[in-house]
Amino acid sequence: MIELLPALALFALSTSITPGPNNIMLTASGATFGFRRTVPHMIGIGMGFPVMLVAVGLGLAGVFATSPEIHAWLRYAGIAYLLYLAWRVATSGRGADGQVRGRPLGVLQAALFQWVNPKSWVMAIGAVTTYTTFGGSLLGEVALIAAVYVVIGTPCMVLWAAFGTALSRRLANPRALRAFNVSMALLMVGSVLPMALA
């Protein structure tokens, strides 16, 4: 497994830094609420994804294979929740009085979101199936994969939230912020469409 660490690190970087529902929401949260108020959201992702990855690695994927109705239910729940979050992003912002409307995701909400985030599932299943070895210690290898994701994913989340925070200076006008948030919400809806149409 140790010889696979450089490849695993590159896989973790490429999947953590690229746009997806988590990064879109972190950017929108940073732009709307600022970096400090987005920290609980980042902590939730940083805790929720590794827990999900370990669960997948220790057999949850097998449960879905034997009980496809559970997978289907989770899929539709995920679509509904992503659409709800897109609505939250689209309707957050500043009112005419300059006060921020809405609130950022908290630790628990962000952690639970990983279970309905299609990109998180692809990342977890891809990492576990590719970077565990036949005959190796499954628990140890899955724990190592989760640790690599924490180490590499954390700076990626910080970059996306900081990017949104930097954008907030350009989005001081409530209309500009609203247009940005609606754009981010539409990107989230776009990320759901392939899953909904499949």
N, C-alpha and C positions, 0 to 999 in steps of 0.2 A: 504493500500500500504506500509506503514512504516514497517509492520511486514514482508514484503517480501524483505526488503533491504539486509539482510545477504545473502539470496539466490541469489538475483540480483548481488550483489558484487562478489560472487563466479562465477556466470555465466559470468560476464564481465571479470573477471580475466582469466578464462579458455579459453575464446574466444580471448582475446587480447594478451595473452602470447604465444599461440601456433603458429607454423609456418603457414604462408599463404602468399599471394602475397605481402601485405604491409610489413610484417616482412622480407621476402626474399629480397625485394628491399631496405629496410633500412639497412640490413646487407651488401649487395653489395655496397650500397652508402657509408656506413661508411668505408668499406675496400678500396674503390677506391678513394673517395674524402675527407675522414676524417670526424670527428664528426661535427665540426663547419659548414662545407658546407652542411651537411645533416639536420641541424636544420630546414630550410624552408620546407623540405619534411615532417618532423615530425609535424610542425605547420599546414601544409595543411591537413594531415590526422586528426589531432586533431580538425580542424574546419569542414572539409568535412563530416566526419562520423556522428557527432551529427546532422548536418543539414539534412543529408539523413535519419537518424533515426527518426527525428521529422516529416519529410515529409511522411515517411512510416506510422508512427503512426497516422497521421492526414488524411490518406485516399489514399495515392498513391497505396497501395496494392489493394484497391478496383477498382482503375482505370485499373490496370493490369488484374483484374478478369473480368471486362466487356469488355476490349479491349486487347485481347491476342496478337494481332499483334504489339502493342507497346512494350509489354514484349519481344516478339521474336526479334524485331528490336534491342532493348537494349541489349539483350543477344548476338546477332551476333556482334554488335558494341563492346561489352565487350571482346569477344573472339579476335577480330581483334586488339583491343587496347592492350590487354595483350600480344599478340604475338609481337606487335611493341615494347612494353616495354622490353620484353625478348630479342629482338634483340639489343635494346639500352644497356641493361646490358651486354650482351655478347660482344659487340664491344667497351665497355668502358675499360679503363685501362691506362697503361703507355706504351708509345712507346719505341723504342730502345734508344731514347735520355733521357728517364726517365721522360718526361713530361706527365701529365695526359691528356688523350683524353676523349672527351665527357663532359657532365655536369650533375650534379644531378637534380632531379625534383625540381621545384619551388613550392611555396605555392599553386598557382592556379591549376597547373597540378596535384599535389597530392590530392587536394580537389576534383577535378573533377573525378579523378581515382576511388573514392569511389563508384561512380554511375555505374561503369562497373566491379567492383570487386565482384566476386561471393560470397566470404566469407563475405564481408560487408553486402550483401543482406541477407544472412542466419543469420548473427548476428542481424541485425536490425529487421527482421521479427520475429525471435525467441524471442528476448527480448520484443518486443511490444506485441506479442500474449500471452506470458507467464506471464509477470509482470505488465500488466494493469488489473484493476479490473472492474467487471461489476457494472455500476452505479457510478463509481468514476469519478473524473475530468480527462478526457482523456488528455487534454493539460498539466495539472499539472503533471500527471503521466509520460507522454512521456518526458517532460522536465526533470523530476527527473532521468529517465533512461539515458537520454543523459548526464546529469551532472555526473552520476556515471561512465559512460564510459570515460568521460574526465579525471576524478580523477584517475581511475584505468588504463586506456589505456596509459596515458602519461608516467608513469614510465616503462611500458612494451616497448613502442617505444624507449625510451632512452636506455634500456637494449640491444635491438637488434642493434641499431646504434652503441652503445659502443662495443658490441661484434664484429661487423664488423671492427670498428676502431682498436680494439686490434689485430684482425687477420691481419690487414695491415702490422704490424711489421714482421709477418711471411711471408708476400706476397710481400716483397720488390723487388724480382725478377719479371720483367715484365711478364715472361712466367708463373710463379706461379699465379700471379694476374689474368692473362688472363684465365688460367685453372679454377680458382675459379669463375670468373664472368660467364664463359660458363656453369659451373655447376649450378650456381644460375639461369641462364636463362633457363636451362633445367628443373629445379624444377618448374619454373613459367609455362613453357609449359606443364609440367605434371599436374599442377593444372588446366589447361584449358581443358585437354583431356576429363575428364568425362562430362564436360559441352558441349563440341563440339560433343561428340558421343551420347549424350542423345537425 
